[in-house]
């Protein structure tokens, strides 16, 4: 399976029809395999929230500096920090 198999019906990425349902299933399947796996379904929405804030505040250097911190936290797997930074900037 590859990431974009819409034509085959084997997609797992978010869609308008199913939202994050399949990625949530993957998370729930992964969770029992590792005690340190702490990702939540809400974490799956962080990249889209980050993107929307970037596009909404494209010219604001101060906000983009905060979004850079959120991005760095996401890449490092620190989703609680990323979530807090993103939530602080949402209206």
FIVOKOL-73343 format. One line per field, with one value per residue: x, y, z of N, C-alpha, C in turn; residue in one letter; residue number from 1. Coordinates in nm, 4 decimals. Example, Ala and Ser with C-alpha at 12.3 -4.5 7.8 and 13.67 -1.06 7.14 Angstrom:
BEGIN
n_px: c(1.3190, 1.2850) .
n_py: c(-0.5690, -0.2250) .
n_pz: c(0.7800, 0.7080) .
ca_px: c(1.2300, 1.3670) .
ca_py: c(-0.4500, -0.1060) .
ca_pz: c(0.7800, 0.7140) .
c_px: c(1.3200, 1.2900) .
c_py: c(-0.3300, 0.0030) .
c_pz: c(0.7800, 0.7870) .
rest: c(A, S) .
nr: c(1, 2) .
REM end
This chain:
BEGIN
n_px: c(0.0843, 0.0507, 0.0766, -0.1160, -0.3616, -0.6201, -0.7679, -0.7566, -0.8894, -0.7617, -0.6858, -0.5477, -0.5089, -0.6404, -0.9746, -1.2510, -1.4811, -1.4340, -1.2810, -1.0377, -1.0512, -0.9310, -0.6589, -0.6706, -0.7436, -0.5086, -0.3373, -0.4568, -0.4126, -0.1397, -0.0812, -0.0928, 0.1442, 0.3624, 0.4730, 0.5491, 0.4156, 0.2333, 0.0671, -0.2330, -0.5701, -0.6334, -0.3839, -0.3351, -0.4541, -0.2990, -0.0922, -0.2521, -0.3797, -0.1566, -0.0733, -0.2962, -0.2827, -0.0363, -0.0975, -0.2938, -0.1551, 0.0573, 0.2237, 0.3134, 0.5741, 0.6288, 0.4265, 0.4795, 0.7292, 0.6579, 0.5073, 0.7088, 0.8368, 0.6362, 0.6291, 0.8882, 0.8616, 0.6641, 0.8015, 0.9947, 0.8442, 0.7176, 0.4310, 0.2528, 0.3670, 0.3681, 0.0910, 0.0031, 0.1299, 0.0128, -0.2610, -0.2629, -0.2447, -0.4702, -0.7886) .
n_py: c(-0.1169, 0.2214, 0.5762, 0.7407, 0.5979, 0.6337, 0.5467, 0.2717, 0.2313, 0.2006, 0.3949, 0.5839, 0.8369, 1.1560, 1.2364, 1.4162, 1.2710, 1.0649, 1.1831, 1.1781, 0.9170, 0.6654, 0.7031, 0.7340, 0.4743, 0.3414, 0.4581, 0.3615, 0.0923, 0.0811, 0.1782, -0.0225, -0.1559, -0.0197, 0.1292, 0.3926, 0.5350, 0.8061, 0.9524, 1.1162, 1.1179, 1.3898, 1.4990, 1.4386, 1.6388, 1.8613, 1.9345, 2.0392, 2.2514, 2.4069, 2.4697, 2.6209, 2.8403, 2.9433, 3.0269, 3.2159, 3.4090, 3.4992, 3.7249, 3.8029, 3.8277, 3.7781, 3.5996, 3.3934, 3.3149, 3.1953, 2.9890, 2.8532, 2.7456, 2.5720, 2.3979, 2.2869, 2.1544, 1.9671, 1.8120, 1.7038, 1.5340, 1.6253, 1.6658, 1.7766, 2.0303, 2.1484, 2.1524, 2.3269, 2.5666, 2.6105, 2.6215, 2.8510, 3.0484, 3.0344, 3.1694) .
n_pz: c(0.0000, -0.0770, -0.0071, -0.1491, -0.2583, -0.3734, -0.5978, -0.5689, -0.3371, -0.0939, 0.0846, 0.3579, 0.4503, 0.5684, 0.4675, 0.3195, 0.3436, 0.5370, 0.7305, 0.9844, 1.0497, 0.9649, 1.0119, 1.2849, 1.3557, 1.2862, 1.4745, 1.7142, 1.6845, 1.6975, 1.9541, 2.1757, 2.1323, 2.2198, 2.5092, 2.5325, 2.3386, 2.2777, 2.1167, 2.0104, 1.8720, 1.8328, 1.7878, 1.5243, 1.3818, 1.4077, 1.2096, 0.9979, 1.1269, 1.1840, 0.9225, 0.8351, 1.0083, 0.9264, 0.6627, 0.7157, 0.8534, 0.6990, 0.6549, 0.9028, 1.1023, 1.3749, 1.4608, 1.2835, 1.3761, 1.6162, 1.5097, 1.3804, 1.6027, 1.6883, 1.4711, 1.4874, 1.7306, 1.6586, 1.4661, 1.6297, 1.7748, 1.9965, 2.0736, 2.2730, 2.3332, 2.0775, 2.0280, 2.2296, 2.1550, 1.9018, 1.9663, 2.1231, 1.9352, 1.7844, 1.6890) .
ca_px: c(0.0000, 0.1197, 0.0004, -0.2281, -0.4265, -0.7631, -0.8277, -0.7634, -0.9710, -0.6802, -0.6311, -0.5577, -0.4960, -0.7698, -1.0605, -1.3729, -1.5832, -1.4050, -1.1993, -0.9138, -1.0919, -0.8367, -0.5341, -0.7012, -0.7370, -0.3663, -0.2862, -0.5082, -0.3469, 0.0006, -0.0711, -0.0556, 0.2750, 0.4703, 0.4278, 0.5807, 0.3388, 0.1346, -0.0072, -0.3784, -0.6382, -0.6224, -0.2512, -0.3403, -0.5058, -0.2028, -0.0308, -0.3479, -0.3960, -0.0337, -0.0814, -0.3983, -0.2284, 0.0683, -0.1585, -0.3691, -0.0619, 0.1761, 0.3115, 0.3398, 0.6991, 0.6220, 0.3443, 0.5509, 0.8355, 0.5914, 0.4713, 0.8339, 0.8558, 0.5377, 0.6778, 1.0037, 0.8092, 0.5986, 0.9040, 1.0639, 0.7503, 0.6676, 0.2990, 0.1902, 0.4198, 0.3159, -0.0521, -0.0119, 0.1697, -0.0880, -0.3864, -0.2478, -0.2547, -0.5999, -0.8902) .
ca_py: c(0.0000, 0.3499, 0.6808, 0.7939, 0.4919, 0.6608, 0.4624, 0.1341, 0.2247, 0.1617, 0.5180, 0.6021, 0.9776, 1.2203, 1.2711, 1.4850, 1.1709, 0.9864, 1.2583, 1.1161, 0.7865, 0.5562, 0.7310, 0.7024, 0.3282, 0.3062, 0.4965, 0.2701, -0.0370, 0.1001, 0.2125, -0.1315, -0.2116, 0.0596, 0.2035, 0.5352, 0.5940, 0.8915, 1.0308, 1.1107, 1.1593, 1.5352, 1.5285, 1.4240, 1.7638, 1.9692, 1.9872, 2.1217, 2.3748, 2.4831, 2.5208, 2.7265, 2.9585, 2.9985, 3.0990, 3.3294, 3.5085, 3.4893, 3.8401, 3.8387, 3.7618, 3.7328, 3.4785, 3.2873, 3.2661, 3.1014, 2.8717, 2.7789, 2.6679, 2.4635, 2.3038, 2.2173, 2.0620, 1.8567, 1.7269, 1.6355, 1.4441, 1.6897, 1.7158, 1.8662, 2.1658, 2.1969, 2.1799, 2.4475, 2.6824, 2.6299, 2.6633, 2.9888, 3.1389, 3.0210, 3.2656) .
ca_pz: c(0.0000, -0.0774, 0.0597, -0.2259, -0.3344, -0.3835, -0.7006, -0.5212, -0.2167, 0.0212, 0.1413, 0.5027, 0.4847, 0.5934, 0.3547, 0.3624, 0.3750, 0.6570, 0.8250, 1.0311, 1.1016, 0.9393, 1.0835, 1.4248, 1.3689, 1.2865, 1.6072, 1.8164, 1.6643, 1.7377, 2.0955, 2.2670, 2.0998, 2.2789, 2.6265, 2.5198, 2.2287, 2.3432, 2.0179, 2.0229, 1.7492, 1.8166, 1.7335, 1.3785, 1.3257, 1.4292, 1.0878, 0.9239, 1.2031, 1.1606, 0.7851, 0.8282, 1.0745, 0.8385, 0.5508, 0.7690, 0.9087, 0.6131, 0.6632, 1.0425, 1.1424, 1.5147, 1.4660, 1.2124, 1.4647, 1.7065, 1.4296, 1.3612, 1.7258, 1.6851, 1.3691, 1.5440, 1.8314, 1.5876, 1.4056, 1.7386, 1.8410, 2.1182, 2.0348, 2.3712, 2.3140, 1.9492, 2.0450, 2.3118, 2.0727, 1.7973, 2.0298, 2.1705, 1.8215, 1.7172, 1.7393) .
c_px: c(0.0894, 0.0257, -0.1227, -0.2916, -0.5776, -0.8309, -0.8446, -0.8519, -0.8942, -0.6173, -0.6406, -0.5472, -0.6345, -0.8440, -1.1803, -1.4773, -1.5593, -1.3211, -1.0698, -0.9366, -0.9851, -0.7010, -0.5525, -0.6953, -0.5921, -0.3042, -0.3291, -0.4477, -0.2035, 0.0167, -0.0314, 0.0839, 0.3903, 0.4161, 0.4515, 0.5087, 0.2245, 0.0528, -0.1573, -0.4418, -0.6313, -0.4876, -0.2492, -0.3835, -0.4067, -0.1369, -0.1252, -0.3709, -0.2745, -0.0365, -0.1810, -0.3515, -0.1195, 0.0065, -0.2344, -0.2778, 0.0687, 0.2721, 0.3520, 0.4605, 0.6928, 0.5409, 0.4151, 0.6689, 0.7772, 0.5513, 0.5941, 0.8627, 0.7604, 0.5812, 0.7936, 0.9586, 0.7412, 0.7000, 0.9774, 0.9723, 0.6941, 0.5309, 0.2310, 0.2379, 0.3663, 0.1698, -0.0736, 0.0226, 0.0641, -0.2181, -0.3795, -0.2662, -0.3886, -0.7012, -0.9917) .
c_py: c(0.1240, 0.4556, 0.7263, 0.6879, 0.5119, 0.5662, 0.3178, 0.1194, 0.1835, 0.2822, 0.5170, 0.7490, 1.0397, 1.2529, 1.3476, 1.3843, 1.1030, 1.0605, 1.1854, 0.9738, 0.6786, 0.5796, 0.7053, 0.5526, 0.2818, 0.3411, 0.3962, 0.1313, -0.0310, 0.1153, 0.0953, -0.1883, -0.1383, 0.1447, 0.3538, 0.6025, 0.6749, 0.9755, 1.0089, 1.1475, 1.3106, 1.5757, 1.5215, 1.5538, 1.8801, 2.0203, 2.0761, 2.2541, 2.4655, 2.5462, 2.6369, 2.8544, 3.0235, 3.0808, 3.2218, 3.4423, 3.5126, 3.6060, 3.8795, 3.7606, 3.7068, 3.6040, 3.3645, 3.2337, 3.1661, 2.9735, 2.7882, 2.6912, 2.5488, 2.3555, 2.2209, 2.1152, 1.9421, 1.7589, 1.6454, 1.5362, 1.4989, 1.7512, 1.8008, 2.0115, 2.2258, 2.2358, 2.3078, 2.5727, 2.7133, 2.6803, 2.8085, 3.0904, 3.1304, 3.1178, 3.2010) .
c_pz: c(0.0000, -0.0226, -0.0196, -0.3155, -0.3418, -0.4822, -0.6581, -0.3984, -0.0930, 0.0890, 0.2934, 0.5417, 0.5042, 0.4635, 0.4077, 0.4079, 0.5101, 0.7609, 0.8570, 1.0824, 1.0837, 1.0049, 1.2329, 1.4503, 1.3724, 1.4219, 1.7137, 1.8048, 1.7150, 1.8895, 2.1863, 2.2436, 2.1662, 2.3926, 2.6130, 2.4029, 2.2880, 2.2454, 2.0344, 1.8893, 1.7266, 1.7582, 1.5812, 1.3102, 1.3355, 1.3008, 1.0063, 0.9957, 1.1835, 1.0213, 0.7756, 0.8962, 0.9898, 0.7258, 0.5988, 0.8148, 0.8295, 0.6302, 0.8036, 1.0944, 1.2841, 1.5266, 1.3950, 1.2928, 1.5647, 1.6328, 1.3964, 1.4832, 1.7286, 1.5860, 1.4239, 1.6482, 1.7647, 1.5313, 1.5118, 1.8110, 1.9704, 2.0882, 2.1419, 2.3566, 2.1853, 1.9626, 2.1241, 2.2317, 1.9653, 1.8567, 2.0779, 2.0583, 1.7483, 1.7764, 1.8307) .
rest: c(X, X, X, X, X, X, X, X, X, X, X, X, X, X, X, X, X, X, X, X, X, X, X, X, X, X, X, X, X, X, X, X, X, X, X, X, X, X, X, X, X, X, X, X, X, X, X, X, X, X, X, X, X, X, X, X, X, X, X, X, X, X, X, X, X, X, X, X, X, X, X, X, X, X, X, X, X, X, X, X, X, X, X, X, X, X, X, X, X, X, X) .
nr: c(1, 2, 3, 4, 5, 6, 7, 8, 9, 10, 11, 12, 13, 14, 15, 16, 17, 18, 19, 20, 21, 22, 23, 24, 25, 26, 27, 28, 29, 30, 31, 32, 33, 34, 35, 36, 37, 38, 39, 40, 41, 42, 43, 44, 45, 46, 47, 48, 49, 50, 51, 52, 53, 54, 55, 56, 57, 58, 59, 60, 61, 62, 63, 64, 65, 66, 67, 68, 69, 70, 71, 72, 73, 74, 75, 76, 77, 78, 79, 80, 81, 82, 83, 84, 85, 86, 87, 88, 89, 90, 91) .
REM end
